[in-house]
Amino acid sequence: MTDLKFRVQALSDDQLHRLQSELFPHTASSSSKVAQALVAFVVASDSIMPDASDILSGMAKALPSHMVPDEVVFLDTLPRLANGKTDMRALKSYRLPEPVRSTEVVSARSETEIALTAIWSELLNMEPIGILDNFFELGGDSILSIQLVSRARQAGIGIEPRDIAEHPTISALAQVALSRQLDEPTPSTNAKSAPALPIQRWFLDRALEVPAQWNMSRWFDIAPGVPFDAIKAALQDCVQAHPALRMGLQKQNGAWMQVCLDTTSNVALSTVTSDVLAECAARAQQSMDLGGPLLRAVLCSDNPTGPLLFLAVHHLAIDAVSWQILTDDLNIALTRRIAGRPTNLPAAASPLDWAIRLDSYANSKALGDDLSAWSAPPAPETATVPTDFQRGSPLPEGSAKTEIADLTSDITEALTSQANRAFHTQPLDLMLTALARTLAEWTKRRDILIELEGNGRGWQGDTTDLSRTVGWLTSYFPVWFDIDPGAEDAQLVPQVKEQLRQFTRNDLSFGVAKYMSTTDRFAAIAEGVPKAEVLFNYLGTMQAAKTSGAWITPSPMQADLDRYPNNVRAHILEFNVWKHQNKLHIGLTYSPERHKIETISRLLDAFCTHLTKIVRNLSTLEEDRFTPSDFPEAEMSQDDLDSFLDGL
């Protein structure tokens, strides 16, 4: 079966038949919805009878998961009407086998499926897992997708993040992996310097009072009996494997550059006793130098509950995805060090190489095309929010307070599963619909502009494997919605989904245009968008994935002093949303100098109420409803798409 790209268009019956014949030279087929199943009717040509599994696996390689048929029915001929067109009503009358119950767990059969099942089980903290289970409906998200790709590649399984989005079952992923060889990692250029990434420029251009204290830090529990010299050696292994941990940021000829330091530099590691642990951890937070290196470590041997490791990394060198990569690599290095074996950590793309890749994109025609979503920005007032107190001086980090609310476990489960089936949405679509409703009611406006945070690890069509890259690769980009607050959820959700897809096609475009492009037209588009006062960040699942035989595991201890208290906050309101222990948690960070606690509580309550209502309403819808972004290459309007699907 030829591996070709599918394209959905509003075609006549004859055109459709010709297109199908072109895609599959040995078949002619039509599809229809029968008993909530997508069915492929196949007529063999030239006496060649293909196997149903070959047809399904071929489609799985070329189509999104929701377009892959559930069944294949072979016919001698397609039923025809008097005018020669396919008799769709006759096709719909064919009886199909009873579908497999969705609750049935189908076990892995091949080595690839067995390996993927084990990885899913570790990442999702769940078992049993069947090969037909949907990754996202089990609680997977974009960040866990990156971890899945990283672990799969270590096991010799060549998949990419976009494969999981398009083929979210183990069965389909295994077919994709078998259809391609595991690509060798893109050779590093061994660059010693590269332009600062867009998110790094965003930070450095803010000119904070103490920019060196803007860190991410973690406490780790150490298993009994782990030699401290092995921990230090494993840390050094990670520093040598990941250039971000041995780099600094320097200005050269007026431009910020990432500069890779000597790989033989020793890790800044302090071994202390528990009575001075807090003081030493604080000193580590305050001792960063933007010139690098940007990692500090503290070991404590006599902690009453067991040995502890504290790691502080400047945010310029790490993000949330990177922490899991670093944790995994520390455990791999420790296992091999303790066993006396060579470390040889898996290869990873360098953030310096990624910056060089983005620099080549910064003035390309492709960037100009990707910027179209931002070319007609809304009015400046759409970016502002009401305040309870008069605006004055900038808000310091030390003034920030956070209120937290959460959804019930049943609503959380529905948010990541059945609520997304009707419109083929993602949880983020539903959350942003709830946020748009909340802000529209509060501001009394229907135009809402916010800043959205993404993981920034590649874009559609790019082949760079960033699944194991440690660094700050995050993307910040503005999105705006024009909504009717009085619309029903079934109307509003697809509207928000379609508007959002315009911006998320390549979430890196905005930052690249603003901070790396020298093309005046591109930079002007980015500069013309008002600065949003509200940030939304969906962090995905925050609980640590199970790792068998781990020597270090994340500790529940909370770190202090990640940020210098007098540094200025970037946003007036920050929504941070994450899933932990089967519940969705919503943190809303604010400053009492601008908003009363009562206002913040009302906003949180409104957001949770709207999101709960959306989830409940959409979970009751039984019929699939596609929107144009489900078929991006078809370039169809909603009316054209509806007309086309109605004709099937």
C-alpha positions in Angstrom: 0.0 0.0 0.0 1.5 3.3 -1.0 2.3 5.7 1.8 0.5 8.8 0.5 -0.9 12.0 2.1 -4.7 12.1 2.4 -6.5 15.3 1.5 -10.2 15.9 2.2 -12.0 18.1 -0.2 -15.6 18.7 -1.4 -15.4 16.3 -4.3 -18.0 14.9 -6.7 -18.6 11.1 -6.5 -16.5 10.5 -9.6 -13.7 12.8 -8.3 -13.8 10.9 -5.0 -13.6 7.6 -6.8 -10.6 8.7 -8.9 -8.8 10.1 -5.8 -9.3 6.8 -4.0 -8.1 4.8 -6.9 -5.0 7.1 -7.0 -4.3 6.6 -3.3 -4.9 2.9 -3.3 -4.3 1.4 -6.8 -5.7 -2.0 -5.9 -8.9 -0.8 -4.1 -11.9 1.4 -4.4 -13.6 2.4 -1.2 -16.2 4.5 0.5 -16.8 5.3 4.2 -19.9 5.7 6.3 -20.8 5.9 9.9 -22.6 2.7 10.9 -23.5 2.1 14.6 -20.9 4.7 15.6 -18.1 2.9 13.6 -16.2 4.3 10.6 -16.3 1.6 7.9 -14.2 1.2 4.8 -15.9 -0.7 2.0 -13.3 -2.2 -0.3 -13.6 -3.6 -3.9 -10.5 -5.4 -5.0 -9.3 -4.8 -8.5 -7.3 -7.1 -10.9 -8.3 -10.1 -8.7 -5.9 -8.9 -5.9 -7.5 -9.3 -2.5 -5.5 -7.2 0.1 -5.6 -8.2 3.7 -7.8 -6.0 6.0 -4.9 -5.5 8.4 -2.7 -4.2 5.6 -5.4 -1.7 4.7 -5.8 -0.5 8.3 -2.1 -0.3 9.0 -1.6 1.7 5.7 -4.3 4.1 6.7 -2.9 4.4 10.2 0.4 5.6 8.8 -1.3 8.3 6.6 -4.4 9.5 8.5 -5.2 11.0 11.9 -6.6 8.4 14.3 -10.2 9.6 14.0 -10.1 9.0 10.3 -8.8 5.4 10.5 -11.7 3.0 9.9 -12.8 0.6 12.6 -13.9 -2.1 10.2 -13.1 -3.2 6.6 -15.8 -4.8 4.6 -15.0 -6.4 1.2 -17.5 -6.2 -1.6 -17.6 -7.6 -5.1 -18.9 -4.3 -6.4 -20.0 -1.0 -4.9 -23.8 -0.6 -5.0 -24.7 2.1 -7.6 -27.7 4.3 -8.1 -29.3 4.7 -11.6 -27.1 7.7 -12.3 -23.9 5.7 -11.5 -23.2 7.3 -8.2 -22.5 5.2 -5.1 -25.6 4.2 -3.2 -24.7 5.4 0.3 -28.0 4.2 1.7 -27.3 0.6 0.6 -23.8 0.8 2.1 -25.3 1.8 5.4 -27.5 -1.3 5.4 -24.6 -3.7 5.6 -24.5 -5.5 9.0 -21.2 -5.3 10.8 -19.6 -7.5 13.5 -20.4 -6.5 17.0 -17.8 -3.9 18.1 -15.2 -4.8 20.8 -16.4 -3.3 24.1 -14.4 -0.1 25.0 -13.9 -1.5 28.5 -12.1 -4.6 27.2 -8.3 -4.5 27.6 -6.6 -5.9 24.6 -3.1 -7.2 25.5 0.1 -6.4 23.7 1.2 -9.0 21.1 4.5 -7.8 19.5 7.8 -6.8 21.2 7.1 -3.2 20.2 3.6 -3.2 21.7 5.0 -4.8 24.9 7.7 -2.2 25.2 5.2 0.7 24.6 2.8 -0.7 27.1 5.5 -0.8 29.8 6.4 2.9 29.0 2.8 4.0 29.1 2.2 2.2 32.4 5.2 4.0 34.0 4.3 7.5 32.6 0.6 7.3 33.4 1.0 5.4 36.7 -1.7 3.0 35.5 -2.2 -0.7 34.7 -3.5 -2.6 33.0 -3.2 -0.8 29.7 -4.5 -2.2 26.4 -3.2 -1.6 23.0 -6.4 0.1 21.9 -6.6 2.5 24.8 -6.3 6.2 23.9 -3.2 7.9 25.4 -5.0 11.2 25.9 -8.2 9.6 27.3 -6.0 7.9 29.9 -4.7 11.3 31.1 -1.8 11.8 28.7 -0.9 15.3 27.5 1.7 17.1 25.4 4.4 17.1 28.1 3.9 13.4 28.8 4.0 12.9 25.0 7.5 14.3 24.9 8.6 11.9 27.8 7.0 9.0 26.0 9.0 9.8 22.8 12.2 10.1 24.8 11.7 6.7 26.6 10.5 5.0 23.4 13.6 6.1 21.5 15.8 4.8 24.3 14.0 1.5 23.7 14.8 1.6 20.0 11.2 2.7 19.0 11.2 5.6 16.5 8.2 7.8 17.1 7.7 11.5 17.3 5.3 13.7 19.3 3.1 14.3 16.3 2.7 10.6 15.9 1.1 10.3 19.3 -1.3 13.1 18.5 -2.4 11.4 15.2 -2.1 7.8 16.4 -2.8 7.8 20.2 -3.1 4.0 20.7 -0.3 1.5 21.3 -1.5 -0.6 18.3 -1.4 2.4 15.9 2.0 3.7 17.3 3.6 0.3 16.9 2.5 0.2 13.3 4.0 3.7 12.7 7.2 2.7 14.4 7.5 -0.5 12.3 7.0 1.6 9.1 10.2 3.6 9.7 13.7 3.1 10.9 14.8 4.7 14.1 16.6 7.8 12.9 20.0 8.5 14.1 20.0 11.7 16.3 20.8 14.8 14.2 24.6 15.2 14.6 25.5 18.1 16.9 27.3 21.0 15.3 29.2 21.2 18.6 28.6 24.9 18.4 30.2 26.9 21.2 27.8 29.8 20.8 24.4 30.5 19.3 21.8 33.3 19.5 19.6 33.4 22.6 16.3 31.5 22.1 13.2 33.7 21.9 12.1 32.9 25.5 15.6 33.7 26.7 15.4 37.1 24.9 12.0 37.7 26.4 13.5 37.3 29.9 16.7 39.2 29.3 15.0 42.1 27.7 12.9 42.6 30.9 16.1 44.0 32.6 15.2 42.8 36.0 16.8 44.2 39.1 18.5 40.8 39.9 18.1 38.7 36.7 20.5 36.0 38.1 17.8 34.9 40.7 15.0 33.6 38.5 15.5 29.9 39.0 13.7 26.5 39.0 14.7 24.2 41.8 13.8 20.7 43.1 14.4 18.6 46.2 15.1 14.9 45.7 15.0 11.9 48.1 18.1 9.7 47.8 17.7 5.9 48.2 19.6 4.4 51.1 23.2 3.3 50.4 23.9 5.5 47.4 27.5 6.7 47.5 27.8 10.5 47.4 30.8 10.3 45.1 28.5 8.4 42.6 26.0 11.2 42.8 28.6 13.8 42.1 29.9 11.8 39.2 26.4 11.2 37.8 25.7 15.0 38.0 28.9 15.6 36.1 27.8 13.0 33.5 24.6 15.0 33.0 26.4 18.3 32.7 28.6 16.9 30.0 25.6 15.3 28.2 23.4 18.5 28.3 25.1 21.7 27.1 22.4 23.9 28.8 23.9 22.9 32.2 27.3 24.2 31.3 26.4 27.3 29.3 26.0 31.0 30.2 24.4 34.0 28.5 26.7 36.7 27.3 26.3 39.9 25.3 28.5 39.9 22.1 28.4 42.9 19.8 25.2 44.0 21.4 23.3 40.7 21.0 22.6 38.1 23.7 24.3 34.8 22.9 24.3 31.3 24.5 27.9 30.4 25.2 29.0 26.8 26.0 31.6 26.6 28.7 34.4 24.1 29.2 33.0 20.5 29.6 35.6 19.8 32.3 34.1 22.4 34.7 33.2 20.7 38.0 29.6 20.8 39.2 29.1 23.4 42.0 28.2 20.8 44.6 28.1 21.4 48.4 27.8 18.6 51.0 26.2 19.9 54.2 24.6 18.9 57.4 20.8 19.3 58.1 21.3 22.2 60.6 22.6 24.5 57.7 20.7 22.9 54.8 18.1 25.6 54.4 20.8 28.3 54.6 22.9 26.5 52.0 20.0 26.0 49.7 19.1 29.7 49.8 22.7 30.6 49.1 22.7 28.3 46.1 19.6 30.1 44.8 21.3 33.5 45.3 24.7 32.6 43.8 23.8 32.3 40.2 25.7 34.2 37.5 24.2 34.7 34.1 27.6 34.1 32.6 27.3 30.5 33.7 27.4 27.7 34.7 23.7 27.8 35.7 23.5 24.8 38.0 23.9 24.5 41.8 23.7 21.4 43.9 23.5 20.7 47.6 23.7 17.2 49.3 22.6 16.5 52.8 23.5 13.2 54.5 22.0 13.4 57.9 18.4 14.5 57.2 16.1 12.7 59.7 13.9 11.2 56.9 16.8 10.2 54.7 19.5 11.9 52.5 18.4 14.8 50.3 19.7 16.3 47.0 18.8 19.9 46.2 19.2 21.2 42.6 18.8 24.8 41.5 19.0 25.7 37.8 18.5 29.1 36.4 15.4 29.2 34.3 17.5 30.2 31.3 18.8 26.6 31.2 15.8 24.5 32.1 12.0 24.2 31.8 9.3 21.8 33.2 9.9 19.2 30.5 13.6 19.3 31.1 13.3 18.4 34.7 12.0 14.9 33.9 14.7 14.4 31.4 17.3 15.4 33.9 15.8 13.2 36.6 15.8 10.2 34.3 19.3 10.8 33.2 20.6 11.1 36.8 19.1 7.7 37.6 20.5 6.1 34.4 24.0 7.6 35.2 23.8 6.5 38.9 22.8 2.9 37.9 25.7 2.6 35.6 28.2 4.4 38.0 27.2 2.1 40.9 27.5 -1.0 38.6 30.9 0.2 37.4 29.8 0.5 33.8 30.4 3.3 31.3 27.7 6.0 31.6 27.1 6.8 27.9 23.9 8.8 28.3 21.6 8.8 25.3 22.3 11.5 22.7 20.3 14.7 22.8 19.9 17.7 20.6 21.6 20.8 21.9 19.6 24.0 22.6 22.4 25.8 20.8 21.8 23.8 17.7 18.0 24.5 18.0 18.8 28.2 18.3 20.8 28.0 15.0 17.8 26.1 13.4 15.4 28.8 14.5 17.8 31.6 13.4 17.6 30.1 9.8 13.8 30.1 10.1 13.7 33.7 11.4 13.7 35.4 8.0 12.2 32.7 5.8 9.0 32.7 3.8 7.7 29.9 6.1 7.8 32.3 9.0 5.9 34.9 7.0 3.2 32.4 6.3 3.0 31.2 9.9 2.6 34.8 11.2 -0.6 35.3 9.4 -2.6 34.6 12.6 -1.1 37.7 14.3 -1.4 40.0 11.3 -4.6 41.7 12.4 -4.3 42.3 16.2 -7.2 43.4 18.3 -7.5 46.8 20.0 -5.1 47.5 23.0 -8.0 47.4 25.5 -8.6 43.7 24.9 -5.3 43.0 26.6 -6.2 44.7 29.9 -8.2 43.6 32.9 -10.1 45.5 35.5 -8.4 46.2 38.9 -9.8 46.8 42.3 -7.1 49.4 43.2 -5.5 52.2 41.2 -2.6 51.1 39.1 0.8 52.4 40.3 4.3 51.1 40.3 5.2 47.7 38.8 4.3 44.7 40.9 7.3 42.9 42.6 7.5 39.1 42.7 7.5 39.3 46.5 3.9 40.7 46.3 2.5 37.6 44.5 -0.1 35.4 46.2 -1.7 32.3 44.8 -5.2 31.0 45.3 -5.9 27.4 44.3 -9.1 25.6 43.4 -9.6 22.1 42.0 -12.1 20.1 40.0 -13.5 16.7 41.2 -11.8 13.6 40.0 -14.9 12.6 37.8 -14.9 16.0 36.0 -11.2 15.8 35.6 -11.4 12.4 34.0 -14.2 13.5 31.7 -12.1 16.6 30.7 -9.3 14.4 29.4 -11.6 11.8 27.8 -15.3 11.8 26.8 -15.8 15.5 26.8 -13.4 15.8 23.9 -15.0 13.2 21.6 -17.8 15.3 20.2 -15.6 18.0 18.6 -12.3 16.2 18.5 -10.9 18.7 21.0 -8.1 18.7 23.5 -8.5 19.6 27.2 -6.8 23.0 26.5 -9.6 23.9 24.1 -12.2 23.4 26.8 -10.2 25.2 29.5 -9.7 28.2 27.2 -13.4 28.3 26.4 -14.1 28.4 30.1 -11.5 31.1 30.6 -12.9 33.2 27.6 -16.4 33.0 29.2 -15.0 34.0 32.6 -13.0 37.0 31.3 -15.8 38.1 28.9 -18.2 38.3 31.8 -15.7 40.1 34.0 -14.5 42.6 31.5 -17.9 43.1 29.7 -16.1 42.5 26.4 -16.4 39.8 23.8 -12.8 40.3 22.5 -10.4 38.6 24.9 -6.6 38.6 24.5 -4.3 36.4 26.7 -0.8 35.1 26.6 -0.4 31.4 26.3 2.6 29.3 27.3 3.6 26.3 25.2 6.3 23.7 25.5 8.0 25.1 22.3 9.6 21.8 21.3 9.4 21.9 17.5 6.7 22.6 15.1 4.6 20.8 12.5 6.8 19.7 9.6 10.2 20.1 11.5 12.1 16.9 12.1 14.4 18.1 14.9 14.1 15.6 17.9 13.9 17.7 21.0 12.4 15.0 23.2 15.7 14.7 25.2 16.8 18.3 25.1 17.4 20.0 28.4 17.0 23.8 28.2 14.4 26.6 28.3 12.6 26.0 25.1 9.2 27.3 26.2 7.1 29.5 23.9 5.1 32.6 24.9 2.6 33.8 22.4 -0.6 35.9 22.4 -4.0 34.5 21.4 -7.3 36.2 21.2 -10.9 35.2 20.9 -14.0 36.9 19.6 -16.8 35.1 21.4 -20.5 35.4 22.0 -20.9 35.0 25.8 -24.6 34.0 25.3 -23.7 31.1 22.9 -24.3 27.5 24.1 -21.3 25.4 24.9 -21.8 23.3 21.8 -21.5 26.5 19.7 -18.7 28.2 21.6 -16.3 25.3 22.0 -15.8 24.7 18.3 -15.5 28.5 17.7 -12.7 28.7 20.3 -11.1 25.5 19.0 -10.9 27.0 15.5 -9.6 30.4 16.6 -7.0 28.7 18.8 -5.7 26.5 16.0 -4.7 29.5 14.0 -2.2 30.4 16.6 -1.0 27.0 17.7 -0.1 25.7 14.2 3.4 27.0 15.0 3.5 28.5 18.5 7.2 29.5 18.1 6.5 31.8 15.2 5.6 34.9 17.3 8.7 34.7 19.5 11.0 34.1 16.6 9.6 37.1 14.7 9.8 39.3 17.7 13.3 38.4 19.0 15.3 36.8 16.2 14.0 38.1 12.9 15.8 40.9 11.1 13.0 41.2 8.5 11.2 44.5 9.4 7.8 43.2 8.3 8.0 40.2 10.5 9.1 42.1 13.5 6.5 44.7 13.0 3.7 42.1 13.1 4.9 40.9 16.4 5.4 44.4 17.8 2.0 45.4 16.8 0.2 42.9 19.1 -0.8 44.4 22.5 0.9 42.9 25.6 -1.6 40.7 27.5 -2.0 41.1 31.2 -3.2 37.5 31.7 -1.0 34.4 31.3 -2.4 30.9 30.9 -0.2 27.8 31.3 -1.4 24.2 31.2 1.3 22.2 32.8 -0.2 18.8 32.2 0.3 15.9 34.7 2.6 16.9 37.5 3.0 13.7 39.4 6.3 11.9 38.9 6.2 9.0 36.5 7.1 5.6 38.0 10.7 4.6 37.2 11.7 1.2 38.3 14.9 1.1 40.4 15.1 4.9 40.8 18.0 6.0 43.0 16.6 9.5 43.4 12.9 10.6 43.4 11.2 14.0 43.7 10.7 15.0 47.3 7.5 16.7 48.5 9.6 19.4 50.1 9.0 22.9 48.6 11.8 25.1 47.4 12.0 28.8 48.4 13.6 31.9 46.9 13.5 30.8 43.3 12.9 34.5 42.4 14.4 37.7 43.8 11.5 39.4 45.7 12.0 42.8 44.1 12.1 41.5 40.5 9.0 42.8 38.6 6.2 40.4 37.7 5.5 39.9 34.0 1.7 39.5 34.2 -1.0 40.9 36.5 -2.8 37.5 36.6 -1.3 34.1 36.0 -3.4 31.0 35.6 -1.4 27.8 36.1 -3.3 24.6 35.7 -2.0 21.1 36.3 -3.3 17.6 37.0 -2.2 15.8 40.1 -3.6 12.6 41.7 -6.5 12.5 39.3 -7.7 16.1 40.0 -7.3 19.2 38.0 -5.8 22.1 40.1 -6.1 25.7 39.1 -3.7 28.2 40.6 -4.4 31.9 40.1 -1.5 34.2 41.0 -2.1 37.8 41.7 -0.9 40.8 43.7 -3.1 42.3 46.6 -1.9 45.7 45.4 -4.2 45.3 42.4 -6.9 42.8 43.3 -8.9 41.9 46.4 -9.0 38.3 47.4 -12.8 38.3 46.9 -12.3 39.2 43.2 -9.8 36.4 42.7 -12.1 33.9 44.4 -15.0 34.9 42.2 -12.8 34.5 39.1 -11.7 31.1 40.2 -15.2 30.0 41.0 -16.5 31.3 37.6 -13.7 29.5 35.7 -14.4 26.2 37.6 -18.2 26.5 37.1 -17.9 27.2 33.4 -15.4 24.4 32.8 -17.5 21.9 34.8 -20.6 22.8 32.8 -18.7 22.6 29.5 -17.4 19.1 30.4 -20.8 17.9 31.5 -22.6 19.2 28.4 -20.1 17.9 25.9 -19.9 14.5 27.6 -23.5 13.9 26.7 -23.1 14.6 23.0 -23.0 11.3 21.1 -22.4 12.3 17.5 -18.9 13.3 16.2 -18.7 16.8 14.9 -15.7 17.7 12.8 -14.4 21.2 12.3 -12.1 22.6 9.5 -8.9 22.3 11.6 -9.4 18.5 11.8 -8.5 18.6 8.1 -6.0 21.4 7.8 -4.8 20.7 4.3 -8.3 20.7 2.9 -8.8 24.4 3.4 -12.6 24.1 3.8 -15.1 26.2 5.5 -17.4 24.8 8.2 -20.3 24.9 5.7 -18.4 23.1 3.0 -17.2 20.5 5.5 -20.7 19.9 6.8 -22.0 19.5 3.3 -19.3 17.0 2.4 -19.7 14.9 5.5 -23.5 14.9 5.1 -23.0 13.4 1.7 -21.2 10.3 3.1 
